[in-house]
Amino acid sequence: MSLPRRQRIASRYLTTGAPTVTAHQGFATTEPPHSGPPNTLPAFRAALAAGADYLETDVYVTADDVVVIAHDRTLARLSQKSSAAIRDLTWQQLSEILIGDEQLTGTIPRLADVLSALPDTRVGIDVKTKDAVRPLAALLGSLEEAGEDVLQRLCIASFSDRRRRATLRLLPPGVCTSAGIAQVAGFWVCTRAPYRLATLVGRLALRGVDVLQVPHARGPFTMVDRRFVRVAHALRRRVQVWTINDAATMRQLLDMGVDGVITDRTDTAVAVLRQRTEKPR
């Protein structure tokens, strides 16, 4: 069930200060207190305990249309017991398969369970397949009707702008969303124009987008530079860059003025931000 379009959502996803730390798949750590594998509730809790402002995750659906959290379409890289596609398993079957390794072991969680367990947490959701669009919208609608107010703290994303828009069409207006790859590429081209023209055409390129969650680079191609950030900020769009795990690159991006880093290393990112905000003694 999706919510009526007339009920506009007052999003609070972007009401945090900047710069921010987004935990990509949570924070999988073997250091005390131990977490679970990436994209599990223990990993998400560990990220928040380490100082993350946001969580970022990915969703698929099972054979019986249960929305679950996982980065990959199959279990091949996740489990030593199975390489099945998530879409080919029922939720009951999937819930019985252990993922991880000898150090970090767990099970794939349902999105509903994670959202309910972390009621005050802002979460970015990457819709990984078209099969997930309707079940995801139905789940979020059901949670809203149950009074959980999840939509105001979510950001809907996808590499596919078509898939992202299809999801948003089933949700009330006002839900935060970030640009897909095609829209980001179009905006990048706009930023190469003279500044005034860049802001004019860039506004059109970012229509319907609240935040830019983008890679720093793709192969030899650099996506995020000072000009990209300047034009985005002129259009009142935040820039959050993924997936940055080393302190030097984090500092470089923060010096450019980016609004946040998306990282597997919440501990490193939080330490970098603290170093930048400490006052000289």
N, C-alpha and C positions, 0 to 999 in steps of 0.2 A: 504494500500500500504506500503510495506517495502522498505528500501533503498538498492541500489546495494551494494553487499558485498565489492566491490573494494574501496569504499570511507571510509577510516579508520578515526575514530573519535579520535581527540586529547583531551582526557578527562582531565578536570581540577577539577574533583570531589575531589581528594586527594591533591590538591595543597595548602590547608590551613595549617597553623601551628598546632602544637599539644601542649597540649591536647585541645580537642574540646567538644562542647555541641551540641548534636542532640536532637531536640524537637520531642518526640514521639507523633504523632497525633497533633502536635502544642502545645499550652499552653492555656488550658481552665481555665480562672480565672474570679471570680466575683469581684475582686478588680479593682478599676479604673486604667486605662481605661478598661472597661469590654470587654471580648472576646465573641466568640460564643462557641457552643459545640465542643468537640474534632473533628478533621478532617474537620474543616470548614475554609474558608478563614479568618474570623476574628481571629480564634485560631492560625492560621499560622502567621498572622501579629503580634499578641501579642507575640508569641515566638521570632520572629525576633527583635521586639522592646525590649524584655527582654534580648537579647544578644545571642540567639542561632546562631551557625555556620551553622547548617544543619537542615533540616526538614526530618522527616521520616513518611511515610504514606502507606496505603494499597489500592489496587484497585480491584474492581469487575466490571462486565458489566451488563447492563440492558437487558430487553427482546429485545430491538432494537440495542444492541451492542454498547451502549454509555458507555465509560469508566468513572466510577465514583469513588470517594474516600469514603471508609468506612472500618471500622475495622471488622465488623461482616457480615456474609452472609445474615442475616435477619434484620428486623427493630425492633425485639422484645425488645432489650435493648436500642434502640435509640429513639423510638417514643411511645408516649402514645396513638396514634391514629391508629397504624398499626403494625402488626407483620409479614408482608409479606416478602418473599424472594426478594432480590433486582433483581435477575435474572428473576423473574416473572412479574416485572413491567416495563413499558416503561419509558423512561426518562421524558416524560411529566407527567406521573402519579407520579413518584418518586419526581420530583421537587416541587410538590404541597403538600407534606407531611412534616409537621414540626417535627423536632427532638429536643432532649434536654429536659429541665425541666422548671420550673417556673423562674429560675434564668438565664439560658442560653438557648436561643432558636435560631434555624436556620434551614437550609435545607442542604441536601447532595449536595456537589458541583461536577461538572465535572472536571476531571483531567486537561483537556485542559484549562479551565478557570483559574485554580489555577496556572498552569505553565505560562500562559500568563500574569497574574496579578503580578507574582513575577519573573521577567525575569532574575534577577541576583542571584537567590537563588539556592543552591545545595540541591537536594531532593533525598532521598532514597525511592524507590518504591518496595513494597512487592507485588508480583503477587500472589493473594490468590487462584485462581482457574484456571484450564486449559482452561475454557471458555474465560478467559481474555487475553490469550496469543496473539492470532492473532489480536483482536481489539486494544490491547495496542500497538503492533508493528506498526499496520497501522496508529494509531493516531500519534505516535512519528515520523513516516516517513512523514506524512502530515505536521506536525509542522516544521520539518527540511526543507522540500521543500518550505515552506512559509517563510523561512529565520529566524526562531526563535532560531536555534542553541541550542536545548534543550538537545541533547544527551551528550554533553560534560559536563553537570552539573548534570547528573543523575547517580544513582547507582541502578542496577537491582538486586533484591533479591527475595528469596522465601524460605520457609521451605523445599520445594521440589526441589532438585537439578535437577530433570528431567524437571520440569516446568520452572525453571530458565534458563536452557540450551536451552529449546525450544524457549523461548523468545529471547535469545541472537542470536540464529541461524537466526532469522528474522531481525536482526539489523546489522549494519556495525561492523567490528571488532574495538576494542578499547574502547567500552563502559564499564565503571566501573561496577564491579559485586562483590558481597560478597557471601561467601559459604553458602550452605544450611545445614540442620541439619546433614545429613549423612556425608558430607564432613568435617564438623567441628568435628564430633565424630571421624572420621578417623584420622584427624590431632591430636586430643587430645591423641589418642593412641600412635601416633608417638612420641609425646613429652615425653612420659614416658621412652623411650629408652635412653641409654647413649647419651650425647649431640651431638657428631659428627654424630652418626647414626641417631639421631632424626632430624638433619638438612637435611641429605641426603634423608631419606624417607619422611620427612615432605614436602620437595620441590615437590615430586611427588604427595602427598596428596592435595597440594594447586594449582596444575596445573590449569590455567584458572581462578584463583581467585585473586582479587586485595586487598581485605580487609576482615578482620574477624569481623563480627558483631554478637556477641555471648552473651548468657545468662551468668551471673556470676555463677549461680548454677541452677540445676534442681532437686528440692526436696532436698534430703540429699547429692546429688552429686555435688561437686565443679568443675566447668569447668575451670575457669580462676584463675591461680596462677602464681607465678613468673616464673616458668619454661615454662609454656604455652606462656607467654609474651616474654620471652627471645628467645625461638626458633622462634616465629613468627617474631620478630624483626631481627633475624639473616637472615631470608628469605625475609626481606624488606616488610613485611605485617603489616599494622596497625591493632590494636586491639581496637574495640569500643564495650562497654559492655552495655547490656540492662537487664531489664528496672529498672534503679537505681534511687530511689526517696528520699533516706535519706542521709544526709550529711556525716555521719560516714562511710557508705559503699563507698561513692564517694571518700573520703579521702583514705580509705584503698586501693582501686583500683588504684588511682593515685600514691600512694606510690609504688605500684608494677610496675608502668611504663606504664599503659594502655594509649592509645592515645586519648581516649574520652569516655564519658558516654552518653548513650541514655536514656532519662528521660521524665517523665510527668511533672517534676518540673524544668523548665528552670531557674526560679528565684533562686532556691536553688543551682543548679549546677554552675550557673554563679557566685554566691556569694562565693562558695567554691574555684573556680579557682582564683577569685580576691584575696581572702585571701592568697592563696599560692604564688601569684606573687607580693604582696605588699612588699616593702623593709622595713626592720626595721628602725624605726626612732631614 
